[in-house]
Amino acid sequence: MAKALLIWQRSAPTAALALLLCLAFVFGGSSWPSEPGLGALRAVALVLAGLGTLTLGREAVILFRPLWALFGACMLLTLLHLLRLPFDLWSRLPDRDVIAAADAIAGLGQISRPLSLSPNATLNALLSLSVPGAVLVLATQLDRRGRGHILALVMILLCLSAACTLLQAAGAPLALYDDADRYAGLFANRNHQGVALALLFPVAATLYPVGAHPSPRTWGLRLLLIAAMLFTVPVIVLTGSRSGLALSLLALLVLPLLLRNEADAGPDRRRLHAVWIAMIAVAGLIAGGMAYTSRDAASARLALLGDDLRWPLWESVATAVPRHLPWGTGIGSFRDSYQIDEPDAMLRPSLSNHAHNDWLELLYTAGIPGALLAVVGLALLLIAGRNMFRLRGDPRRYAILGVTIATMLAMASFTDYPLRTPVLAALFALAAVWAWSGNGLARPLLHDA
């Protein structure tokens, strides 16, 4: 009985996390709160998080306590933005005079309101934490075998999204969302698809059997992973995502760190490096050839660097930020609050649902407290990056993978809002667990059976 319970405790988190990731790729490729599948995904995430707490041991809580503390602080700050404030205090905040005037016209009088200019959007932001929160609960319980299974699943799901893009390019009606971009795969936004596919390179490099005993199975896996990476390069070009291409180059630079194995002999290591150098060269030739010869809309858009509204949008948001400090307009409230601050020159038929720079939007909506939490997160990432080189073997590779994915998504947030998509938020939470596993306290967990 005790042995069966132990097996259940070890397998249940892996199975639950695998289910959550599969559902996230199917229903969580869009950040729009109106998507019908998003509510179901969040409900499942809450249930799995609740079940995960039943098997969550004291050791996992202690080993990953900085992540728990940071996630809890994010939840607390979002909740504080929903608390009602007395009218005298609330009315002193910027842009509240517009709402107060509307209340007066409606005959509502001087009523108390939350700090957020858009409470419904802030509530949606709070609910969006359910998916990465559930990943955090489940991923901190994985043993070595479970981590391997989850990583392989992530690789398969990313390959499915890439294959979906090719089928879409061939004319197959496979879009999961009504307003999805062309060639967006399992996502609604092609930039999010490009960023996700860029993550495939470090994932494949981590799965690559370095130093393994030569066998047909080993070489078959190596060839399969190399083929998947080569297959992904033209798909990223096809999406037309500039951020996806830039992050792919960064990922390729990190590959030597993931492929290094201290046990390799000199000739074996040279042969291994030669294979990857050749693969990177071929990938560069494919990308360059497609970018030069292709005449489709994706390549045309890649060439139109100047035809972009991001710069004037960032400038207008940066100008409005000081007015809303220190508390911000309310987490998740950008779409509604920016309509008050939007300059006339920026008016156009479509709304600006995000600032397309999550770091800037964080300061605009969450103010100084949100910025401080971001600084704490960056500090933890730097600590993880410093400590990951102290490990050896698989623990080292998983730690490097986690730091790499977290860094790539943080960089993508300078020009987009990838972490608002449940899929990428889940992968970020998974990467955070792997990254922090490289610190000295978490080292025993990485050496379990």
Contacts in CASP RR format, 6 or more apart in sequence:
PFRMAT RR
TARGET T0000
AUTHOR 0000-0000-0000
METHOD contacts of the structure
MODEL  1
MAKALLIWQRSAPTAALALLLCLAFVFGGSSWPSEPGLGALRAVALVLAG
LGTLTLGREAVILFRPLWALFGACMLLTLLHLLRLPFDLWSRLPDRDVIA
AADAIAGLGQISRPLSLSPNATLNALLSLSVPGAVLVLATQLDRRGRGHI
LALVMILLCLSAACTLLQAAGAPLALYDDADRYAGLFANRNHQGVALALL
FPVAATLYPVGAHPSPRTWGLRLLLIAAMLFTVPVIVLTGSRSGLALSLL
ALLVLPLLLRNEADAGPDRRRLHAVWIAMIAVAGLIAGGMAYTSRDAASA
RLALLGDDLRWPLWESVATAVPRHLPWGTGIGSFRDSYQIDEPDAMLRPS
LSNHAHNDWLELLYTAGIPGALLAVVGLALLLIAGRNMFRLRGDPRRYAI
LGVTIATMLAMASFTDYPLRTPVLAALFALAAVWAWSGNGLARPLLHDA
8 55 0 8 1.000
9 55 0 8 1.000
9 141 0 8 1.000
10 143 0 8 1.000
12 51 0 8 1.000
12 52 0 8 1.000
12 55 0 8 1.000
13 52 0 8 1.000
13 55 0 8 1.000
13 138 0 8 1.000
13 139 0 8 1.000
13 141 0 8 1.000
13 142 0 8 1.000
14 138 0 8 1.000
14 142 0 8 1.000
14 145 0 8 1.000
14 146 0 8 1.000
14 149 0 8 1.000
14 150 0 8 1.000
16 48 0 8 1.000
16 51 0 8 1.000
16 52 0 8 1.000
16 138 0 8 1.000
17 48 0 8 1.000
17 135 0 8 1.000
17 138 0 8 1.000
17 139 0 8 1.000
17 142 0 8 1.000
17 150 0 8 1.000
18 149 0 8 1.000
18 150 0 8 1.000
18 153 0 8 1.000
19 44 0 8 1.000
19 48 0 8 1.000
20 44 0 8 1.000
20 45 0 8 1.000
20 48 0 8 1.000
20 131 0 8 1.000
20 134 0 8 1.000
20 135 0 8 1.000
20 138 0 8 1.000
20 426 0 8 1.000
21 135 0 8 1.000
21 150 0 8 1.000
21 153 0 8 1.000
21 154 0 8 1.000
21 157 0 8 1.000
21 426 0 8 1.000
22 153 0 8 1.000
22 157 0 8 1.000
23 41 0 8 1.000
23 44 0 8 1.000
24 41 0 8 1.000
24 131 0 8 1.000
24 422 0 8 1.000
24 423 0 8 1.000
24 426 0 8 1.000
25 157 0 8 1.000
25 160 0 8 1.000
25 161 0 8 1.000
25 186 0 8 1.000
25 423 0 8 1.000
26 176 0 8 1.000
26 186 0 8 1.000
27 35 0 8 1.000
27 37 0 8 1.000
27 38 0 8 1.000
27 40 0 8 1.000
27 41 0 8 1.000
27 422 0 8 1.000
28 35 0 8 1.000
28 37 0 8 1.000
28 38 0 8 1.000
28 41 0 8 1.000
28 131 0 8 1.000
28 421 0 8 1.000
28 422 0 8 1.000
28 423 0 8 1.000
29 176 0 8 1.000
29 177 0 8 1.000
29 186 0 8 1.000
29 187 0 8 1.000
29 188 0 8 1.000
29 192 0 8 1.000
29 421 0 8 1.000
29 422 0 8 1.000
29 423 0 8 1.000
30 38 0 8 1.000
30 176 0 8 1.000
30 177 0 8 1.000
30 180 0 8 1.000
30 187 0 8 1.000
30 188 0 8 1.000
30 189 0 8 1.000
30 421 0 8 1.000
31 188 0 8 1.000
31 189 0 8 1.000
31 417 0 8 1.000
31 420 0 8 1.000
31 421 0 8 1.000
31 422 0 8 1.000
32 38 0 8 1.000
32 177 0 8 1.000
32 179 0 8 1.000
32 188 0 8 1.000
33 121 0 8 1.000
33 124 0 8 1.000
35 177 0 8 1.000
38 422 0 8 1.000
39 127 0 8 1.000
41 131 0 8 1.000
41 422 0 8 1.000
42 127 0 8 1.000
42 128 0 8 1.000
42 130 0 8 1.000
42 131 0 8 1.000
45 130 0 8 1.000
45 131 0 8 1.000
45 133 0 8 1.000
45 134 0 8 1.000
46 130 0 8 1.000
46 134 0 8 1.000
48 134 0 8 1.000
48 137 0 8 1.000
48 138 0 8 1.000
49 130 0 8 1.000
49 133 0 8 1.000
49 134 0 8 1.000
49 137 0 8 1.000
49 138 0 8 1.000
50 137 0 8 1.000
52 137 0 8 1.000
52 138 0 8 1.000
52 141 0 8 1.000
53 137 0 8 1.000
55 141 0 8 1.000
56 137 0 8 1.000
56 140 0 8 1.000
56 141 0 8 1.000
57 141 0 8 1.000
59 445 0 8 1.000
60 140 0 8 1.000
60 141 0 8 1.000
60 445 0 8 1.000
61 68 0 8 1.000
61 140 0 8 1.000
62 441 0 8 1.000
63 140 0 8 1.000
63 441 0 8 1.000
63 442 0 8 1.000
63 444 0 8 1.000
63 445 0 8 1.000
64 136 0 8 1.000
64 140 0 8 1.000
64 433 0 8 1.000
64 436 0 8 1.000
64 442 0 8 1.000
66 380 0 8 1.000
66 436 0 8 1.000
67 136 0 8 1.000
67 140 0 8 1.000
67 380 0 8 1.000
67 432 0 8 1.000
67 433 0 8 1.000
67 436 0 8 1.000
68 136 0 8 1.000
70 373 0 8 1.000
70 376 0 8 1.000
70 377 0 8 1.000
70 380 0 8 1.000
71 129 0 8 1.000
71 132 0 8 1.000
71 133 0 8 1.000
71 136 0 8 1.000
73 373 0 8 1.000
73 376 0 8 1.000
74 129 0 8 1.000
74 373 0 8 1.000
75 126 0 8 1.000
75 129 0 8 1.000
77 331 0 8 1.000
77 366 0 8 1.000
77 369 0 8 1.000
77 370 0 8 1.000
77 373 0 8 1.000
78 122 0 8 1.000
78 125 0 8 1.000
78 126 0 8 1.000
78 129 0 8 1.000
78 331 0 8 1.000
79 126 0 8 1.000
80 115 0 8 1.000
81 114 0 8 1.000
81 115 0 8 1.000
81 116 0 8 1.000
81 122 0 8 1.000
81 330 0 8 1.000
81 331 0 8 1.000
81 366 0 8 1.000
82 114 0 8 1.000
82 115 0 8 1.000
82 116 0 8 1.000
82 119 0 8 1.000
82 122 0 8 1.000
82 123 0 8 1.000
82 126 0 8 1.000
83 114 0 8 1.000
83 115 0 8 1.000
84 112 0 8 1.000
84 113 0 8 1.000
84 114 0 8 1.000
85 112 0 8 1.000
85 113 0 8 1.000
85 114 0 8 1.000
85 115 0 8 1.000
86 112 0 8 1.000
87 110 0 8 1.000
87 111 0 8 1.000
87 112 0 8 1.000
87 113 0 8 1.000
90 96 0 8 1.000
90 112 0 8 1.000
90 113 0 8 1.000
90 115 0 8 1.000
91 97 0 8 1.000
91 100 0 8 1.000
91 110 0 8 1.000
93 115 0 8 1.000
93 327 0 8 1.000
94 323 0 8 1.000
94 324 0 8 1.000
95 117 0 8 1.000
95 323 0 8 1.000
95 324 0 8 1.000
95 329 0 8 1.000
95 337 0 8 1.000
95 340 0 8 1.000
95 341 0 8 1.000
96 113 0 8 1.000
96 117 0 8 1.000
98 340 0 8 1.000
99 113 0 8 1.000
99 117 0 8 1.000
100 110 0 8 1.000
103 109 0 8 1.000
103 110 0 8 1.000
103 111 0 8 1.000
113 119 0 8 1.000
114 122 0 8 1.000
115 327 0 8 1.000
115 328 0 8 1.000
115 330 0 8 1.000
116 122 0 8 1.000
116 329 0 8 1.000
116 330 0 8 1.000
116 331 0 8 1.000
116 332 0 8 1.000
116 333 0 8 1.000
117 329 0 8 1.000
117 330 0 8 1.000
117 333 0 8 1.000
117 336 0 8 1.000
117 337 0 8 1.000
117 340 0 8 1.000
118 329 0 8 1.000
118 330 0 8 1.000
118 332 0 8 1.000
118 333 0 8 1.000
118 335 0 8 1.000
118 336 0 8 1.000
118 337 0 8 1.000
121 332 0 8 1.000
121 333 0 8 1.000
121 334 0 8 1.000
121 335 0 8 1.000
121 336 0 8 1.000
122 330 0 8 1.000
122 331 0 8 1.000
122 332 0 8 1.000
122 333 0 8 1.000
124 332 0 8 1.000
125 331 0 8 1.000
125 332 0 8 1.000
126 331 0 8 1.000
128 420 0 8 1.000
128 422 0 8 1.000
128 425 0 8 1.000
131 422 0 8 1.000
131 425 0 8 1.000
131 426 0 8 1.000
131 429 0 8 1.000
132 425 0 8 1.000
132 426 0 8 1.000
132 428 0 8 1.000
132 429 0 8 1.000
133 429 0 8 1.000
135 426 0 8 1.000
135 429 0 8 1.000
135 430 0 8 1.000
135 433 0 8 1.000
136 429 0 8 1.000
136 432 0 8 1.000
136 433 0 8 1.000
139 150 0 8 1.000
139 429 0 8 1.000
139 430 0 8 1.000
139 433 0 8 1.000
139 434 0 8 1.000
140 433 0 8 1.000
142 150 0 8 1.000
143 448 0 8 1.000
143 449 0 8 1.000
144 394 0 8 1.000
144 446 0 8 1.000
144 447 0 8 1.000
144 448 0 8 1.000
144 449 0 8 1.000
145 449 0 8 1.000
147 398 0 8 1.000
147 434 0 8 1.000
148 207 0 8 1.000
150 430 0 8 1.000
151 203 0 8 1.000
151 206 0 8 1.000
151 207 0 8 1.000
151 398 0 8 1.000
151 401 0 8 1.000
152 207 0 8 1.000
154 203 0 8 1.000
154 427 0 8 1.000
154 430 0 8 1.000
155 200 0 8 1.000
155 203 0 8 1.000
155 204 0 8 1.000
155 207 0 8 1.000
155 225 0 8 1.000
155 228 0 8 1.000
157 186 0 8 1.000
158 196 0 8 1.000
158 197 0 8 1.000
158 199 0 8 1.000
158 200 0 8 1.000
158 203 0 8 1.000
158 232 0 8 1.000
159 200 0 8 1.000
159 228 0 8 1.000
159 231 0 8 1.000
159 232 0 8 1.000
160 186 0 8 1.000
161 185 0 8 1.000
161 186 0 8 1.000
161 187 0 8 1.000
161 193 0 8 1.000
161 196 0 8 1.000
161 197 0 8 1.000
162 185 0 8 1.000
162 197 0 8 1.000
162 200 0 8 1.000
162 231 0 8 1.000
162 232 0 8 1.000
162 235 0 8 1.000
164 174 0 8 1.000
164 185 0 8 1.000
164 186 0 8 1.000
165 183 0 8 1.000
165 184 0 8 1.000
165 185 0 8 1.000
165 193 0 8 1.000
165 235 0 8 1.000
165 238 0 8 1.000
165 239 0 8 1.000
166 235 0 8 1.000
166 238 0 8 1.000
167 174 0 8 1.000
168 174 0 8 1.000
168 175 0 8 1.000
168 182 0 8 1.000
168 183 0 8 1.000
168 184 0 8 1.000
168 185 0 8 1.000
169 183 0 8 1.000
169 238 0 8 1.000
174 185 0 8 1.000
175 184 0 8 1.000
175 185 0 8 1.000
176 185 0 8 1.000
176 186 0 8 1.000
176 188 0 8 1.000
177 188 0 8 1.000
179 188 0 8 1.000
180 187 0 8 1.000
180 188 0 8 1.000
180 189 0 8 1.000
181 188 0 8 1.000
181 189 0 8 1.000
181 190 0 8 1.000
181 193 0 8 1.000
182 190 0 8 1.000
182 297 0 8 1.000
182 298 0 8 1.000
183 190 0 8 1.000
183 193 0 8 1.000
183 238 0 8 1.000
183 239 0 8 1.000
183 240 0 8 1.000
183 298 0 8 1.000
184 190 0 8 1.000
184 192 0 8 1.000
184 193 0 8 1.000
184 239 0 8 1.000
185 193 0 8 1.000
186 193 0 8 1.000
186 423 0 8 1.000
187 193 0 8 1.000
187 196 0 8 1.000
187 421 0 8 1.000
187 423 0 8 1.000
189 416 0 8 1.000
189 421 0 8 1.000
190 239 0 8 1.000
190 240 0 8 1.000
190 241 0 8 1.000
191 239 0 8 1.000
191 241 0 8 1.000
191 243 0 8 1.000
191 244 0 8 1.000
191 416 0 8 1.000
191 418 0 8 1.000
192 416 0 8 1.000
192 418 0 8 1.000
192 421 0 8 1.000
192 423 0 8 1.000
192 424 0 8 1.000
193 239 0 8 1.000
193 241 0 8 1.000
194 236 0 8 1.000
194 239 0 8 1.000
194 240 0 8 1.000
194 241 0 8 1.000
194 243 0 8 1.000
194 244 0 8 1.000
194 247 0 8 1.000
195 241 0 8 1.000
195 243 0 8 1.000
195 244 0 8 1.000
195 247 0 8 1.000
195 408 0 8 1.000
195 409 0 8 1.000
195 412 0 8 1.000
195 416 0 8 1.000
195 418 0 8 1.000
195 424 0 8 1.000
196 423 0 8 1.000
196 424 0 8 1.000
196 427 0 8 1.000
197 232 0 8 1.000
197 235 0 8 1.000
197 236 0 8 1.000
197 239 0 8 1.000
197 244 0 8 1.000
197 248 0 8 1.000
198 236 0 8 1.000
198 244 0 8 1.000
198 245 0 8 1.000
198 247 0 8 1.000
198 248 0 8 1.000
198 250 0 8 1.000
198 251 0 8 1.000
198 408 0 8 1.000
199 247 0 8 1.000
199 251 0 8 1.000
199 405 0 8 1.000
199 408 0 8 1.000
199 409 0 8 1.000
199 427 0 8 1.000
200 228 0 8 1.000
200 229 0 8 1.000
200 232 0 8 1.000
201 229 0 8 1.000
201 232 0 8 1.000
201 248 0 8 1.000
201 251 0 8 1.000
201 252 0 8 1.000
201 255 0 8 1.000
202 251 0 8 1.000
202 254 0 8 1.000
202 255 0 8 1.000
202 258 0 8 1.000
202 400 0 8 1.000
202 401 0 8 1.000
202 404 0 8 1.000
202 405 0 8 1.000
202 408 0 8 1.000
203 401 0 8 1.000
203 405 0 8 1.000
204 225 0 8 1.000
204 226 0 8 1.000
204 228 0 8 1.000
204 229 0 8 1.000
205 225 0 8 1.000
205 254 0 8 1.000
205 255 0 8 1.000
205 258 0 8 1.000
205 259 0 8 1.000
205 401 0 8 1.000
206 258 0 8 1.000
206 397 0 8 1.000
206 398 0 8 1.000
206 400 0 8 1.000
206 401 0 8 1.000
207 221 0 8 1.000
207 225 0 8 1.000
208 221 0 8 1.000
208 222 0 8 1.000
208 225 0 8 1.000
208 258 0 8 1.000
208 259 0 8 1.000
209 218 0 8 1.000
209 221 0 8 1.000
209 222 0 8 1.000
210 259 0 8 1.000
210 260 0 8 1.000
210 261 0 8 1.000
210 264 0 8 1.000
210 272 0 8 1.000
210 397 0 8 1.000
211 261 0 8 1.000
211 263 0 8 1.000
211 264 0 8 1.000
211 268 0 8 1.000
212 218 0 8 1.000
222 275 0 8 1.000
226 275 0 8 1.000
226 279 0 8 1.000
229 279 0 8 1.000
229 283 0 8 1.000
230 279 0 8 1.000
230 282 0 8 1.000
230 283 0 8 1.000
230 286 0 8 1.000
233 248 0 8 1.000
233 283 0 8 1.000
233 284 0 8 1.000
233 286 0 8 1.000
233 287 0 8 1.000
234 286 0 8 1.000
234 287 0 8 1.000
234 290 0 8 1.000
236 244 0 8 1.000
236 245 0 8 1.000
236 248 0 8 1.000
236 287 0 8 1.000
237 245 0 8 1.000
237 287 0 8 1.000
237 288 0 8 1.000
237 290 0 8 1.000
237 291 0 8 1.000
237 294 0 8 1.000
237 298 0 8 1.000
237 299 0 8 1.000
237 302 0 8 1.000
238 290 0 8 1.000
238 296 0 8 1.000
238 298 0 8 1.000
239 298 0 8 1.000
240 298 0 8 1.000
240 299 0 8 1.000
240 301 0 8 1.000
240 302 0 8 1.000
242 302 0 8 1.000
242 305 0 8 1.000
242 415 0 8 1.000
243 412 0 8 1.000
243 415 0 8 1.000
243 416 0 8 1.000
244 412 0 8 1.000
245 287 0 8 1.000
245 302 0 8 1.000
247 408 0 8 1.000
247 411 0 8 1.000
247 412 0 8 1.000
250 408 0 8 1.000
250 411 0 8 1.000
251 404 0 8 1.000
251 408 0 8 1.000
252 280 0 8 1.000
252 283 0 8 1.000
254 400 0 8 1.000
254 404 0 8 1.000
255 276 0 8 1.000
255 280 0 8 1.000
256 273 0 8 1.000
256 276 0 8 1.000
257 400 0 8 1.000
258 397 0 8 1.000
258 400 0 8 1.000
258 401 0 8 1.000
258 404 0 8 1.000
259 272 0 8 1.000
259 273 0 8 1.000
259 276 0 8 1.000
261 269 0 8 1.000
261 393 0 8 1.000
262 392 0 8 1.000
262 393 0 8 1.000
264 272 0 8 1.000
290 299 0 8 1.000
291 299 0 8 1.000
291 302 0 8 1.000
309 346 0 8 1.000
310 356 0 8 1.000
310 357 0 8 1.000
310 415 0 8 1.000
312 345 0 8 1.000
312 346 0 8 1.000
313 346 0 8 1.000
313 352 0 8 1.000
313 355 0 8 1.000
313 356 0 8 1.000
314 355 0 8 1.000
314 356 0 8 1.000
314 357 0 8 1.000
314 360 0 8 1.000
316 341 0 8 1.000
316 342 0 8 1.000
316 343 0 8 1.000
316 346 0 8 1.000
317 338 0 8 1.000
317 341 0 8 1.000
317 355 0 8 1.000
317 357 0 8 1.000
317 360 0 8 1.000
317 361 0 8 1.000
317 364 0 8 1.000
318 360 0 8 1.000
320 338 0 8 1.000
320 341 0 8 1.000
320 364 0 8 1.000
321 360 0 8 1.000
321 363 0 8 1.000
321 364 0 8 1.000
323 341 0 8 1.000
324 337 0 8 1.000
324 364 0 8 1.000
324 367 0 8 1.000
325 363 0 8 1.000
325 367 0 8 1.000
325 368 0 8 1.000
326 367 0 8 1.000
326 368 0 8 1.000
326 369 0 8 1.000
327 367 0 8 1.000
327 368 0 8 1.000
327 369 0 8 1.000
328 363 0 8 1.000
328 364 0 8 1.000
328 365 0 8 1.000
328 366 0 8 1.000
328 367 0 8 1.000
329 337 0 8 1.000
329 364 0 8 1.000
329 365 0 8 1.000
330 337 0 8 1.000
330 365 0 8 1.000
330 366 0 8 1.000
331 365 0 8 1.000
331 366 0 8 1.000
332 365 0 8 1.000
333 365 0 8 1.000
334 352 0 8 1.000
334 353 0 8 1.000
334 354 0 8 1.000
334 355 0 8 1.000
334 361 0 8 1.000
334 364 0 8 1.000
334 365 0 8 1.000
335 351 0 8 1.000
335 352 0 8 1.000
335 353 0 8 1.000
335 354 0 8 1.000
337 364 0 8 1.000
337 365 0 8 1.000
338 352 0 8 1.000
338 355 0 8 1.000
338 364 0 8 1.000
339 351 0 8 1.000
342 352 0 8 1.000
346 352 0 8 1.000
354 361 0 8 1.000
354 417 0 8 1.000
354 420 0 8 1.000
355 361 0 8 1.000
355 364 0 8 1.000
355 417 0 8 1.000
356 415 0 8 1.000
356 416 0 8 1.000
356 417 0 8 1.000
357 413 0 8 1.000
357 414 0 8 1.000
357 415 0 8 1.000
357 416 0 8 1.000
358 413 0 8 1.000
358 414 0 8 1.000
358 416 0 8 1.000
358 417 0 8 1.000
358 418 0 8 1.000
358 419 0 8 1.000
358 420 0 8 1.000
359 374 0 8 1.000
359 413 0 8 1.000
359 414 0 8 1.000
361 417 0 8 1.000
362 370 0 8 1.000
362 371 0 8 1.000
362 374 0 8 1.000
363 370 0 8 1.000
363 371 0 8 1.000
366 373 0 8 1.000
378 410 0 8 1.000
380 436 0 8 1.000
381 403 0 8 1.000
381 406 0 8 1.000
381 407 0 8 1.000
381 410 0 8 1.000
381 435 0 8 1.000
383 439 0 8 1.000
384 399 0 8 1.000
384 402 0 8 1.000
384 403 0 8 1.000
384 435 0 8 1.000
384 436 0 8 1.000
384 438 0 8 1.000
384 439 0 8 1.000
385 399 0 8 1.000
385 403 0 8 1.000
385 435 0 8 1.000
385 438 0 8 1.000
387 399 0 8 1.000
387 438 0 8 1.000
387 439 0 8 1.000
387 440 0 8 1.000
388 396 0 8 1.000
388 399 0 8 1.000
388 400 0 8 1.000
388 403 0 8 1.000
388 435 0 8 1.000
388 438 0 8 1.000
389 396 0 8 1.000
390 438 0 8 1.000
390 440 0 8 1.000
391 399 0 8 1.000
391 438 0 8 1.000
391 443 0 8 1.000
391 446 0 8 1.000
394 446 0 8 1.000
395 437 0 8 1.000
395 438 0 8 1.000
395 443 0 8 1.000
395 446 0 8 1.000
395 447 0 8 1.000
396 438 0 8 1.000
398 434 0 8 1.000
398 437 0 8 1.000
398 446 0 8 1.000
399 434 0 8 1.000
399 435 0 8 1.000
399 437 0 8 1.000
399 438 0 8 1.000
399 446 0 8 1.000
401 431 0 8 1.000
401 434 0 8 1.000
402 430 0 8 1.000
402 431 0 8 1.000
402 432 0 8 1.000
402 434 0 8 1.000
402 435 0 8 1.000
403 431 0 8 1.000
403 435 0 8 1.000
404 431 0 8 1.000
405 427 0 8 1.000
405 428 0 8 1.000
405 430 0 8 1.000
405 431 0 8 1.000
405 434 0 8 1.000
405 435 0 8 1.000
406 428 0 8 1.000
406 431 0 8 1.000
406 432 0 8 1.000
406 435 0 8 1.000
409 418 0 8 1.000
409 419 0 8 1.000
409 424 0 8 1.000
409 427 0 8 1.000
409 428 0 8 1.000
409 431 0 8 1.000
412 418 0 8 1.000
413 419 0 8 1.000
418 424 0 8 1.000
419 425 0 8 1.000
419 428 0 8 1.000
436 442 0 8 1.000
437 443 0 8 1.000
437 445 0 8 1.000
437 446 0 8 1.000
438 446 0 8 1.000
END
